[in-house]
Amino acid sequence: MTRHTPDFLRARSSNLSLRSVAMEQSMTMRSEAVDNRVHAKDLKPEAFTKPYLEFMTGNPTVFHAVDYFKEKLVKVGYKELSSRDSWAGKLEPGGKYFTTRNGSSIIAFAVGKAYKPGNGLAMIAGHIDALTARLKPTSTKPNSHGYVQLGVAQYAGALNETWWDRDLSIGGRVIVRDPETGKTTVKLVKLDWPIARIPTLAPHFGLSMTGHGNRETEMVPIIGLDNSDLHSATTTTTTTTPEVLGGEGSFTSTQPPKLVKLITKQLSITDPSTILNWELELFDSQPATVGGMDKEFIFAGRIDDKLCSWAAFMALLHAKSDPSDAGIKLVALFDDEEIGSLLRQGARGNFLPITIERAVEALASTADDTPFGPGLLGQTYASSFLVSSDVTHAAHPNFPQTNLPGHSPRLNVGVALCVDASAHMTTDSVSMAILDRVAALAGCVNQRHMIRNDSRSGGTVGPMLSAAMGVKAADVGIPQLSMHSIRATTGSLDPGLGVKFYKGFLDHWEAVDKEWRA
């Protein structure tokens, strides 16, 4: 493990204040103005802090994140490939492409100008889903003591203790049918103010502030007030029938009417019956922000894992493009990692392998005397390397008993190579040596992460992907605190340090691979 002396750490800390960052640096490194000539050693990590905060605040759901990535890719010349279409004749060396699945997973790749069929890929894979609470298919609940409540279901480990008394909003995708053409489309929605809250109980009632922790009955969000029952109880008139939007039997009839009105207004929909369904979720509406005396922290929701995924994506946009590049640089961001990756848009599906196979087939079809088949795919995978990218837990100041000496990474230092003796991570001695060499070429510091023997390791997409394709692989994580909390912490330099390392990997993988072949 690389040792960090007190002098080194003090020098690193002295560079934390964002107030010292020049506006010119920030503008030149913004993702909207990608400069492929920037070398990893010259990259300024602090210039990525503000763009990362903006991304985190503006894209709370997995659907918004994919839409954001697509927009950035198109702006710098990437072409979208539809999985329904043939890719024959559409790919060529020097080209840049992306494809999506389910609107919640995305793969982007740049083909080197000197690419030959059988050459390898430098791949980074991560996930963009996060712990959340999703609206149930029937989210309407009976009013309780004047409160309008919302039926939600936990996704992964959401609705834990950190969700109480938080400002929550709603966002996601809405499925809409055009009444004139019959065409069905997907629209993204995000309410930009908090409309939901899960209130705690005052402790003097003799219970815990969170009751018995029942997520079905005690963690039901309130989204409004309705005291109409008080009025009807004092009159002799017949109780009014609850409002039904969209007509009996429609999807919107199963949702709170006022929420339906909010969504239709946001999307300029005049007829609620045209909404066929939606996937909406609660999210912490508090903006991502810097904190600490020198603004050395980032406080945000959904850091796991819109941190490593964003950094990897930015690295691809900033990766160099030389005429001598002979491989493929690829970033794959998946949905559903937090619940096991078993769906088609998850890493256990065939999204990444089939994308690589179709790309290699299309590129081989334009090359002379290069038949496509298992042999060519086997050659491609054997020449490739996968960086499995997911956040890892930083050393904790208040629970030192959980830290393993020499293996608990610090914030604002660099990425951590993650090791697990039981193979929950893919890193081994060879892949660790390869990525340490990448770090040396890129001017980065690699840390180490490993759990104690009396702790339980989490999982990543690395083992499932490396096993499916047979590629060399390693697990790399950016450190954070408060993992799986609704609000987490990382270092303000860590997004940029992640970009620097991932860019270094994409830029230097070919050279490092040649050293191992020599």
HELIX and SHEET records of a PDB file:
HELIX    1   1 PRO A    6  SER A   13  1                                   8    
HELIX    2   2 LEU A   18  SER A   20  5                                   3    
HELIX    3   3 MET A   23  THR A   28  1                                   6    
HELIX    4   4 SER A   31  ALA A   33  5                                   3    
HELIX    5   5 ALA A   40  ASP A   42  5                                   3    
HELIX    6   6 PRO A   45  PHE A   48  5                                   4    
HELIX    7   7 THR A   49  GLY A   58  1                                  10    
HELIX    8   8 VAL A   62  LYS A   75  1                                  14    
HELIX    9   9 GLU A  161  TRP A  163  5                                   3    
HELIX   10  10 PRO A  203  PHE A  205  5                                   3    
HELIX   11  11 SER A  228  ALA A  233  1                                   6    
HELIX   12  12 PHE A  251  THR A  254  5                                   4    
HELIX   13  13 PRO A  257  GLN A  266  1                                  10    
HELIX   14  14 PRO A  272  THR A  274  5                                   3    
HELIX   15  15 ILE A  303  LYS A  306  1                                   4    
HELIX   16  16 CYS A  308  HIS A  318  1                                  11    
HELIX   17  17 GLU A  337  ILE A  339  5                                   3    
HELIX   18  18 PHE A  351  SER A  365  1                                  15    
HELIX   19  19 PRO A  374  ALA A  382  1                                   9    
HELIX   20  20 PRO A  400  THR A  402  5                                   3    
HELIX   21  21 SER A  429  ALA A  442  1                                  14    
HELIX   22  22 GLY A  462  MET A  469  1                                   8    
HELIX   23  23 ASP A  494  ARG A  517  1                                  24    
SHEET    1   A 9 LYS A  79  GLU A  80  0                                        
SHEET    2   A 9 LYS A  96  ARG A 101  1                                        
SHEET    3   A 9 SER A 105  VAL A 111 -1                                        
SHEET    4   A 9 ILE A 328  PHE A 334 -1                                        
SHEET    5   A 9 LEU A 121  HIS A 127  1                                        
SHEET    6   A 9 PHE A 385  SER A 389  1                                        
SHEET    7   A 9 LYS A 472  GLY A 477  1                                        
SHEET    8   A 9 ALA A 416  CYS A 418 -1                                        
SHEET    9   A 9 GLN A 447  HIS A 449  1                                        
SHEET    1   B 6 THR A 184  LYS A 190  0                                        
SHEET    2   B 6 LEU A 168  ARG A 177 -1                                        
SHEET    3   B 6 ILE A 275  ASP A 284 -1                                        
SHEET    4   B 6 THR A 132  THR A 140 -1                                        
SHEET    5   B 6 TYR A 147  TYR A 155 -1                                        
SHEET    6   B 6 ILE A 222  LEU A 225 -1                                        
SHEET    1   C 3 THR A 289  GLY A 291  0                                        
SHEET    2   C 3 PHE A 297  ALA A 300 -1                                        
SHEET    3   C 3 ALA A 488  GLY A 491 -1                                        
SHEET    1   D 2 THR A 392  HIS A 393  0                                        
SHEET    2   D 2 PRO A 479  GLN A 480  1                                        
END                                                                             
